Amino acid sequence: MSRLTGKFAELAKAGRKALIPFITAGDPNPDFTLPMMHAMVAAGVDIIELGVPFSDPMADGPVIQRASERALAHKMSLRKVLALVGEFRKTDQQTPVVLMGYVNPIEAMGYENFANAAQQADVDGVLTVDLPPDEAEECVALLKARGIDPIFLLAPNSIDERIKMMDAAGSGYLYYVSLKGVTGAGHLNTADVETKLKQIRGNTKLPVAIGFGVKDAETAKTVANLGDGVVVGSALISKIEAHQDDLATAQQQIVELLAAMRQAMDS
């Protein structure tokens, strides 16, 4: 059983939902990421999505685009992100870590080289935004052979056939993008999300994490009542951006927001 499968099973047994923060590795500098990961775990998160910075993050809004730019300015690379996960594992063997990014850096490294390096770093899952399941056979096979969960994105307009395809190719969980558009845009329509989740549940037995549009504790609580996990990204990265010259404050504000979300989700 993978860490992700085990984590969702443990949470389901306890009647709780996964809190899944996203931060970009190396933003605003490489020294910030590792302590921030540990601080988020202490705040009560269940799974960490770690963004691999990329020069053309087409699915991301301005907040996460700028995070990638800051990280790339510090020469953060896919190999360095993997090294960060390896460092994290020296003191945390429990918290699942999912790499989230784009296919270009993986192709540049080579699928097999990447899968081997991810296994060595003890990565739990890989979510590649621009690699759909019908083009991911090689990557999926290499990851699954090494005990790493390939994770796919579902959209508001995903049809039954597409959901079943992602269910077959994926493992760990599915990520439901609750809004059309880029990260950080718009506001959640909970009625629409609830309707879509019923369709998704009819086509998969995998846990479903919901992201895009989660900005505060109240939204996190609402989303937790609909899915199996809540993903929050832009709201956290906005705090990093606002306090680049005072990263202790950035970390404190992120921890406070995540702790409030955890409390609201558990209430």
Secondary structure, DSSP 8 states (H G I E B T S, - for coil): --HHHHHHHHHHHHT--EEEEEEETTSS-HHHHHHHHHHHHHTT-S-EEEE---S--TTS-HHHHHHHHHHHHTT--HHHHHHHHHHHHTT-SSS-EEEEE-HHHHHHH-HHHHHHHHHHHT--EEEETT--GGG-HHHHHHHHHTT-EEE-EE-TT--HHHHHHHHHH--S-EEEE-SSSSTT-S---HHHHHHHHHHHHTT--S-EEEESS--SHHHHHHHHTTSSEEEE-HHHHHHHHHTTT-HHHHHHHHHHHHHHHHHHHH-
